[in-house]
Amino acid sequence: MSVERGAWFREARFGMFIHWGLYSILGRGEWVMYLEHIPVEEYSKLAEKFKPAKFNPEEWVSYAREAGMRYMVLTSRHHDGFSLFDSKVSNYTAPKTAAGRDLVAEFVKACHKAGMRVGLYYSLLDWRWPAYWNGPKRDPEGWSRFLEYVHTQVEEICSNYGKLDILWYDGAWPYKAEDWRSAELNAKVRKLQPEILINNRSGLPEDFDTPEQHISFSPPGRLWESCMTMTEYFWGYCKGDPWRSTRRLIQTLATCASGEGNLLLNVGPKADGT
């Protein structure tokens, strides 16, 4: 990676992570579908209730800027498979359900307008696909179709929203980079977004490390950020999840900065966008 491409990230120090999706309706965290064993058919009905009438991305960006944050990362699709963006390979998306809006487009546009660096989170795994659970060895044909879906969606978010600064993968487990064809996928991403930074969660090291809910300094010269929640337990909105103290969060930010790293601090908006 060129020094120039990562220079802004090295100096940013502080960013906002946003976990937002259908799980926000239930208010029991982003893993609610899995933890409570909610059937796919039942969980999918939430898409007709997801109407974020109060979603104001300009306001979100303003809050981030006031807090001194230099970049923002939004969950374009989490493990539940619901996409906040328009997709030709899925109808299970915000534009094609009750929301009727491309929420990723609105978010990225607001960031661009304000001069805020912007990234998109994308979960490689999708709980809705049997092929994910079966894996490439047990179901090679299903896995091939699943990969086509994943690769297409990643190409879509890297093609349809202008310049992106970060691609934030998640959910490669328990499979390897070879199973995901990550080298091939990331080569496509870099062709579409030459200046993008890619995290280390596709099974490959790529551009930066992402310790989660703890601080771990990377070797000198290696970019890194700790991603942490403002609450104790969940990333998506969860009623009653206790807030971490301001003192603790400031100490965390200072520790990250002292190790030449960033803090990506998460918030989980309510389903209506507040």
C-alpha atoms as a printed R data frame, in Angstrom:
    type eleno elety resid chain resno       x       y      z
1   ATOM     1    CA   MET     A     1   0.000   0.000  0.000
2   ATOM     2    CA   SER     A     2   1.279   3.438 -0.884
3   ATOM     3    CA   VAL     A     3   1.950   5.830  1.975
4   ATOM     4    CA   GLU     A     4  -0.192   8.444  0.250
5   ATOM     5    CA   ARG     A     5  -3.252   6.188  0.037
6   ATOM     6    CA   GLY     A     6  -3.256   5.526  3.765
7   ATOM     7    CA   ALA     A     7  -2.125   8.980  4.907
8   ATOM     8    CA   TRP     A     8  -5.594  10.319  5.713
9   ATOM     9    CA   PHE     A     9  -6.463   7.209  7.738
10  ATOM    10    CA   ARG     A    10  -3.251   7.429  9.728
11  ATOM    11    CA   GLU     A    11  -4.145  10.981 10.741
12  ATOM    12    CA   ALA     A    12  -7.900  10.481 11.251
13  ATOM    13    CA   ARG     A    13  -7.774   8.918 14.734
14  ATOM    14    CA   PHE     A    14 -11.557   8.902 15.267
15  ATOM    15    CA   GLY     A    15 -14.496   7.564 13.246
16  ATOM    16    CA   MET     A    16 -18.147   6.623 13.651
17  ATOM    17    CA   PHE     A    17 -19.402   3.079 13.072
18  ATOM    18    CA   ILE     A    18 -23.149   2.689 12.465
19  ATOM    19    CA   HIS     A    19 -25.027  -0.612 12.825
20  ATOM    20    CA   TRP     A    20 -28.537  -0.144 11.475
21  ATOM    21    CA   GLY     A    21 -31.031  -2.519  9.919
22  ATOM    22    CA   LEU     A    22 -34.133  -4.640 10.514
23  ATOM    23    CA   TYR     A    23 -32.790  -5.741 13.897
24  ATOM    24    CA   SER     A    24 -33.159  -2.131 15.028
25  ATOM    25    CA   ILE     A    25 -36.938  -2.639 15.017
26  ATOM    26    CA   LEU     A    26 -36.758  -5.349 17.675
27  ATOM    27    CA   GLY     A    27 -34.262  -3.429 19.798
28  ATOM    28    CA   ARG     A    28 -32.438  -6.528 20.992
29  ATOM    29    CA   GLY     A    29 -29.139  -6.195 19.151
30  ATOM    30    CA   GLU     A    30 -27.888  -7.042 15.670
31  ATOM    31    CA   TRP     A    31 -27.552 -10.793 16.345
32  ATOM    32    CA   VAL     A    32 -31.188 -11.190 17.440
33  ATOM    33    CA   MET     A    33 -32.172 -13.389 14.476
34  ATOM    34    CA   TYR     A    34 -29.441 -15.896 15.305
35  ATOM    35    CA   LEU     A    35 -29.503 -15.729 19.101
36  ATOM    36    CA   GLU     A    36 -33.281 -16.103 19.343
37  ATOM    37    CA   HIS     A    37 -33.507 -18.648 16.505
38  ATOM    38    CA   ILE     A    38 -36.016 -16.551 14.574
39  ATOM    39    CA   PRO     A    39 -36.971 -18.374 11.348
40  ATOM    40    CA   VAL     A    40 -36.004 -16.667  8.092
41  ATOM    41    CA   GLU     A    41 -39.628 -16.335  6.980
42  ATOM    42    CA   GLU     A    42 -40.692 -14.718 10.246
43  ATOM    43    CA   TYR     A    43 -37.709 -12.365 10.441
44  ATOM    44    CA   SER     A    44 -38.191 -11.308  6.821
45  ATOM    45    CA   LYS     A    45 -41.559  -9.779  7.709
46  ATOM    46    CA   LEU     A    46 -39.679  -7.017  9.511
47  ATOM    47    CA   ALA     A    47 -38.805  -5.581  6.098
48  ATOM    48    CA   GLU     A    48 -42.399  -4.380  5.771
49  ATOM    49    CA   LYS     A    49 -42.120  -2.542  9.082
50  ATOM    50    CA   PHE     A    50 -38.808  -0.830  8.390
51  ATOM    51    CA   LYS     A    51 -39.878   2.713  7.516
52  ATOM    52    CA   PRO     A    52 -37.159   5.091  8.746
53  ATOM    53    CA   ALA     A    53 -39.171   8.292  8.358
54  ATOM    54    CA   LYS     A    54 -36.817  10.260 10.615
55  ATOM    55    CA   PHE     A    55 -33.606   9.166  8.902
56  ATOM    56    CA   ASN     A    56 -31.568  12.297  8.264
57  ATOM    57    CA   PRO     A    57 -28.035  11.418  7.150
58  ATOM    58    CA   GLU     A    58 -26.980  15.067  7.109
59  ATOM    59    CA   GLU     A    59 -27.789  15.189 10.816
60  ATOM    60    CA   TRP     A    60 -25.774  12.024 11.447
61  ATOM    61    CA   VAL     A    61 -22.778  13.543  9.673
62  ATOM    62    CA   SER     A    62 -23.180  16.743 11.669
63  ATOM    63    CA   TYR     A    63 -23.116  14.807 14.955
64  ATOM    64    CA   ALA     A    64 -19.988  12.959 13.862
65  ATOM    65    CA   ARG     A    65 -18.231  16.160 12.878
66  ATOM    66    CA   GLU     A    66 -19.137  17.854 16.171
67  ATOM    67    CA   ALA     A    67 -17.584  14.907 18.015
68  ATOM    68    CA   GLY     A    68 -14.343  15.329 16.076
69  ATOM    69    CA   MET     A    69 -14.818  12.245 13.924
70  ATOM    70    CA   ARG     A    70 -13.091  12.195 10.548
71  ATOM    71    CA   TYR     A    71 -14.829   9.253  8.869
72  ATOM    72    CA   MET     A    72 -18.028   7.194  9.035
73  ATOM    73    CA   VAL     A    73 -18.784   3.554  8.239
74  ATOM    74    CA   LEU     A    74 -22.343   2.227  7.728
75  ATOM    75    CA   THR     A    75 -23.543  -1.378  7.645
76  ATOM    76    CA   SER     A    76 -24.702  -1.752  4.048
77  ATOM    77    CA   ARG     A    77 -25.676  -5.358  4.817
78  ATOM    78    CA   HIS     A    78 -25.274  -7.233  8.094
79  ATOM    79    CA   HIS     A    79 -25.433 -10.980  8.775
80  ATOM    80    CA   ASP     A    80 -29.245 -11.052  8.492
81  ATOM    81    CA   GLY     A    81 -28.954 -10.452  4.746
82  ATOM    82    CA   PHE     A    82 -31.070  -7.289  4.510
83  ATOM    83    CA   SER     A    83 -29.389  -4.721  2.258
84  ATOM    84    CA   LEU     A    84 -29.780  -0.989  2.811
85  ATOM    85    CA   PHE     A    85 -28.829  -0.486 -0.853
86  ATOM    86    CA   ASP     A    86 -30.412  -1.386 -4.173
87  ATOM    87    CA   SER     A    87 -29.268  -4.694 -5.633
88  ATOM    88    CA   LYS     A    88 -29.973  -6.548 -8.849
89  ATOM    89    CA   VAL     A    89 -29.405  -9.901 -7.122
90  ATOM    90    CA   SER     A    90 -31.787  -9.426 -4.186
91  ATOM    91    CA   ASN     A    91 -35.279  -8.130 -3.500
92  ATOM    92    CA   TYR     A    92 -34.556  -8.155  0.219
93  ATOM    93    CA   THR     A    93 -33.432  -4.546  0.203
94  ATOM    94    CA   ALA     A    94 -34.552  -1.204  1.584
95  ATOM    95    CA   PRO     A    95 -35.467   0.247 -1.845
96  ATOM    96    CA   LYS     A    96 -37.647  -2.768 -2.719
97  ATOM    97    CA   THR     A    97 -39.481  -3.059  0.601
98  ATOM    98    CA   ALA     A    98 -41.385  -0.703  2.899
99  ATOM    99    CA   ALA     A    99 -38.570   1.822  3.274
100 ATOM   100    CA   GLY     A   100 -38.668   2.519 -0.455
101 ATOM   101    CA   ARG     A   101 -35.324   4.313 -0.269
102 ATOM   102    CA   ASP     A   102 -31.706   3.573 -1.050
103 ATOM   103    CA   LEU     A   103 -30.383   4.403  2.397
104 ATOM   104    CA   VAL     A   104 -26.766   3.809  1.433
105 ATOM   105    CA   ALA     A   105 -27.073   6.312 -1.411
106 ATOM   106    CA   GLU     A   106 -28.457   8.949  0.940
107 ATOM   107    CA   PHE     A   107 -25.778   8.277  3.549
108 ATOM   108    CA   VAL     A   108 -22.859   8.402  1.126
109 ATOM   109    CA   LYS     A   109 -24.227  11.542 -0.526
110 ATOM   110    CA   ALA     A   110 -24.445  13.303  2.843
111 ATOM   111    CA   CYS     A   111 -20.859  12.336  3.672
112 ATOM   112    CA   HIS     A   112 -19.585  13.528  0.306
113 ATOM   113    CA   LYS     A   113 -21.460  16.811  0.658
114 ATOM   114    CA   ALA     A   114 -19.850  17.481  4.040
115 ATOM   115    CA   GLY     A   115 -16.373  16.363  3.023
116 ATOM   116    CA   MET     A   116 -16.560  13.421  5.437
117 ATOM   117    CA   ARG     A   117 -14.577  10.295  4.568
118 ATOM   118    CA   VAL     A   118 -16.991   7.409  4.069
119 ATOM   119    CA   GLY     A   119 -16.878   3.641  4.263
120 ATOM   120    CA   LEU     A   120 -19.311   0.774  3.883
121 ATOM   121    CA   TYR     A   121 -19.451  -2.362  5.999
122 ATOM   122    CA   TYR     A   122 -20.407  -5.566  4.195
123 ATOM   123    CA   SER     A   123 -20.987  -8.944  5.811
124 ATOM   124    CA   LEU     A   124 -19.701 -11.818  3.701
125 ATOM   125    CA   LEU     A   125 -21.867 -14.289  5.575
126 ATOM   126    CA   ASP     A   126 -25.639 -14.286  5.146
127 ATOM   127    CA   TRP     A   127 -27.772 -16.335  7.531
128 ATOM   128    CA   ARG     A   128 -30.538 -16.632  4.936
129 ATOM   129    CA   TRP     A   129 -28.468 -18.768  2.557
130 ATOM   130    CA   PRO     A   130 -28.375 -22.528  3.287
131 ATOM   131    CA   ALA     A   131 -25.131 -22.638  1.296
132 ATOM   132    CA   TYR     A   132 -23.439 -20.526  3.957
133 ATOM   133    CA   TRP     A   133 -24.309 -23.085  6.625
134 ATOM   134    CA   ASN     A   134 -23.459 -26.062  4.400
135 ATOM   135    CA   GLY     A   135 -20.155 -24.657  3.175
136 ATOM   136    CA   PRO     A   136 -18.208 -25.103 -0.062
137 ATOM   137    CA   LYS     A   137 -17.300 -28.745  0.529
138 ATOM   138    CA   ARG     A   138 -20.785 -30.040  1.353
139 ATOM   139    CA   ASP     A   139 -22.604 -27.906 -1.221
140 ATOM   140    CA   PRO     A   140 -20.208 -26.723 -3.948
141 ATOM   141    CA   GLU     A   141 -22.989 -25.737 -6.382
142 ATOM   142    CA   GLY     A   142 -24.911 -23.796 -3.747
143 ATOM   143    CA   TRP     A   143 -21.704 -22.166 -2.552
144 ATOM   144    CA   SER     A   144 -20.903 -21.072 -6.092
145 ATOM   145    CA   ARG     A   145 -24.305 -19.365 -6.380
146 ATOM   146    CA   PHE     A   146 -23.839 -17.805 -2.960
147 ATOM   147    CA   LEU     A   147 -20.435 -16.420 -3.949
148 ATOM   148    CA   GLU     A   148 -21.870 -14.955 -7.135
149 ATOM   149    CA   TYR     A   149 -24.411 -13.108 -4.988
150 ATOM   150    CA   VAL     A   150 -21.745 -11.861 -2.545
151 ATOM   151    CA   HIS     A   151 -19.284 -10.783 -5.237
152 ATOM   152    CA   THR     A   152 -22.027  -9.024 -7.199
153 ATOM   153    CA   GLN     A   153 -23.203  -7.078 -4.166
154 ATOM   154    CA   VAL     A   154 -19.680  -5.973 -3.277
155 ATOM   155    CA   GLU     A   155 -19.183  -4.813 -6.854
156 ATOM   156    CA   GLU     A   156 -22.498  -2.940 -6.654
157 ATOM   157    CA   ILE     A   157 -21.596  -0.954 -3.553
158 ATOM   158    CA   CYS     A   158 -18.207  -0.152 -5.066
159 ATOM   159    CA   SER     A   159 -19.739   0.951 -8.385
160 ATOM   160    CA   ASN     A   160 -22.948   2.830 -7.633
161 ATOM   161    CA   TYR     A   161 -22.142   5.431 -4.977
162 ATOM   162    CA   GLY     A   162 -19.135   7.374 -6.123
163 ATOM   163    CA   LYS     A   163 -15.875   7.415 -4.216
164 ATOM   164    CA   LEU     A   164 -15.589   5.187 -1.153
165 ATOM   165    CA   ASP     A   165 -12.712   5.491  1.282
166 ATOM   166    CA   ILE     A   166 -13.165   2.202  3.146
167 ATOM   167    CA   LEU     A   167 -14.556  -1.268  2.493
168 ATOM   168    CA   TRP     A   168 -15.151  -2.864  5.885
169 ATOM   169    CA   TYR     A   169 -15.679  -6.605  5.538
170 ATOM   170    CA   ASP     A   170 -16.962  -8.875  8.286
171 ATOM   171    CA   GLY     A   171 -18.150 -12.444  8.737
172 ATOM   172    CA   ALA     A   172 -15.628 -14.510  6.799
173 ATOM   173    CA   TRP     A   173 -15.675 -17.184  9.500
174 ATOM   174    CA   PRO     A   174 -15.381 -20.178  9.523
175 ATOM   175    CA   TYR     A   175 -14.154 -20.231  5.940
176 ATOM   176    CA   LYS     A   176 -10.846 -19.233  4.374
177 ATOM   177    CA   ALA     A   177  -9.954 -16.520  1.888
178 ATOM   178    CA   GLU     A   178  -9.711 -19.173 -0.829
179 ATOM   179    CA   ASP     A   179 -13.311 -20.226 -0.159
180 ATOM   180    CA   TRP     A   180 -14.523 -16.651 -0.553
181 ATOM   181    CA   ARG     A   181 -12.189 -16.045 -3.522
182 ATOM   182    CA   SER     A   182 -11.157 -12.949 -1.591
183 ATOM   183    CA   ALA     A   183  -8.061 -12.150 -3.652
184 ATOM   184    CA   GLU     A   184 -10.177 -12.103 -6.805
185 ATOM   185    CA   LEU     A   185 -12.917 -10.058 -5.146
186 ATOM   186    CA   ASN     A   186 -10.546  -7.487 -3.678
187 ATOM   187    CA   ALA     A   187  -8.791  -7.091 -7.015
188 ATOM   188    CA   LYS     A   188 -12.186  -6.165 -8.500
189 ATOM   189    CA   VAL     A   189 -12.757  -3.721 -5.656
190 ATOM   190    CA   ARG     A   190  -9.416  -2.001 -6.218
191 ATOM   191    CA   LYS     A   191 -10.100  -1.704 -9.920
192 ATOM   192    CA   LEU     A   192 -13.410   0.013 -9.166
193 ATOM   193    CA   GLN     A   193 -12.072   2.082 -6.235
194 ATOM   194    CA   PRO     A   194  -8.305   2.611 -6.682
195 ATOM   195    CA   GLU     A   195  -7.905   4.703 -3.517
196 ATOM   196    CA   ILE     A   196  -9.993   2.521 -1.206
197 ATOM   197    CA   LEU     A   197  -8.700   0.997  2.023
198 ATOM   198    CA   ILE     A   198  -9.792  -2.586  2.738
199 ATOM   199    CA   ASN     A   199  -9.796  -4.085  6.221
200 ATOM   200    CA   ASN     A   200  -8.414  -7.463  7.269
201 ATOM   201    CA   ARG     A   201 -11.669  -9.405  7.546
202 ATOM   202    CA   SER     A   202 -11.912 -11.171  4.190
203 ATOM   203    CA   GLY     A   203  -9.281 -13.684  5.250
204 ATOM   204    CA   LEU     A   204  -6.469 -11.512  3.881
205 ATOM   205    CA   PRO     A   205  -4.383  -8.845  5.668
206 ATOM   206    CA   GLU     A   206  -5.095  -6.111  3.100
207 ATOM   207    CA   ASP     A   207  -4.671  -2.532  4.387
208 ATOM   208    CA   PHE     A   208  -5.525  -2.305  8.089
209 ATOM   209    CA   ASP     A   209  -6.191  -4.333 11.228
210 ATOM   210    CA   THR     A   210  -9.426  -4.213 13.218
211 ATOM   211    CA   PRO     A   211  -9.242  -5.420 16.836
212 ATOM   212    CA   GLU     A   212 -12.797  -5.609 18.194
213 ATOM   213    CA   GLN     A   213 -13.870  -4.443 21.666
214 ATOM   214    CA   HIS     A   214 -10.249  -4.232 22.753
215 ATOM   215    CA   ILE     A   215  -7.081  -2.329 21.872
216 ATOM   216    CA   SER     A   216  -4.211  -4.122 20.211
217 ATOM   217    CA   PHE     A   217  -1.379  -2.115 18.674
218 ATOM   218    CA   SER     A   218  -0.217  -3.249 15.236
219 ATOM   219    CA   PRO     A   219   3.479  -3.269 14.254
220 ATOM   220    CA   PRO     A   220   5.007   0.118 13.344
221 ATOM   221    CA   GLY     A   221   3.875   1.247  9.906
222 ATOM   222    CA   ARG     A   222   0.789  -0.974  9.860
223 ATOM   223    CA   LEU     A   223  -2.580   0.841  9.870
224 ATOM   224    CA   TRP     A   224  -5.085  -0.199 12.525
225 ATOM   225    CA   GLU     A   225  -8.282   0.809 14.265
226 ATOM   226    CA   SER     A   226 -10.084  -0.563 17.297
227 ATOM   227    CA   CYS     A   227 -13.814  -0.863 16.751
228 ATOM   228    CA   MET     A   228 -15.821  -0.526 19.936
229 ATOM   229    CA   THR     A   229 -19.369   0.120 21.054
230 ATOM   230    CA   MET     A   230 -20.652   3.063 23.081
231 ATOM   231    CA   THR     A   231 -22.768   0.557 24.999
232 ATOM   232    CA   GLU     A   232 -21.576  -2.542 26.834
233 ATOM   233    CA   TYR     A   233 -22.806  -5.414 24.705
234 ATOM   234    CA   PHE     A   234 -24.475  -4.834 21.346
235 ATOM   235    CA   TRP     A   235 -23.702  -3.008 18.102
236 ATOM   236    CA   GLY     A   236 -27.265  -2.650 16.843
237 ATOM   237    CA   TYR     A   237 -29.866  -0.769 18.890
238 ATOM   238    CA   CYS     A   238 -30.675  -2.625 22.108
239 ATOM   239    CA   LYS     A   239 -33.086  -1.276 24.693
240 ATOM   240    CA   GLY     A   240 -31.496  -1.139 28.108
241 ATOM   241    CA   ASP     A   241 -27.924  -1.815 26.997
242 ATOM   242    CA   PRO     A   242 -25.907   0.315 29.474
243 ATOM   243    CA   TRP     A   243 -23.812   3.170 28.121
244 ATOM   244    CA   ARG     A   244 -20.081   3.283 28.721
245 ATOM   245    CA   SER     A   245 -18.928   6.353 30.615
246 ATOM   246    CA   THR     A   246 -17.605   9.407 28.803
247 ATOM   247    CA   ARG     A   247 -14.384   9.102 30.778
248 ATOM   248    CA   ARG     A   248 -13.891   5.519 29.621
249 ATOM   249    CA   LEU     A   249 -14.509   6.397 25.971
250 ATOM   250    CA   ILE     A   250 -12.095   9.340 26.067
251 ATOM   251    CA   GLN     A   251  -9.432   7.147 27.664
252 ATOM   252    CA   THR     A   252  -9.982   4.563 24.925
253 ATOM   253    CA   LEU     A   253  -9.570   7.175 22.198
254 ATOM   254    CA   ALA     A   254  -6.395   8.502 23.808
255 ATOM   255    CA   THR     A   255  -4.924   5.008 24.104
256 ATOM   256    CA   CYS     A   256  -5.621   4.258 20.440
257 ATOM   257    CA   ALA     A   257  -4.023   7.531 19.384
258 ATOM   258    CA   SER     A   258  -0.973   6.849 21.546
259 ATOM   259    CA   GLY     A   259  -0.406   3.658 19.564
260 ATOM   260    CA   GLU     A   260  -0.769   5.423 16.208
261 ATOM   261    CA   GLY     A   261  -4.200   3.869 15.705
262 ATOM   262    CA   ASN     A   262  -7.814   4.930 15.294
263 ATOM   263    CA   LEU     A   263 -10.979   4.387 17.297
264 ATOM   264    CA   LEU     A   264 -14.068   3.468 15.275
265 ATOM   265    CA   LEU     A   265 -16.808   4.097 17.815
266 ATOM   266    CA   ASN     A   266 -20.166   2.492 17.155
267 ATOM   267    CA   VAL     A   267 -23.692   3.809 17.557
268 ATOM   268    CA   GLY     A   268 -26.884   1.859 16.898
269 ATOM   269    CA   PRO     A   269 -29.723   4.109 15.711
270 ATOM   270    CA   LYS     A   270 -33.350   3.230 16.316
271 ATOM   271    CA   ALA     A   271 -35.366   1.861 13.417
272 ATOM   272    CA   ASP     A   272 -36.916   5.249 12.644
273 ATOM   273    CA   GLY     A   273 -33.475   6.768 12.070
274 ATOM   274    CA   THR     A   274 -33.093   8.625 15.362
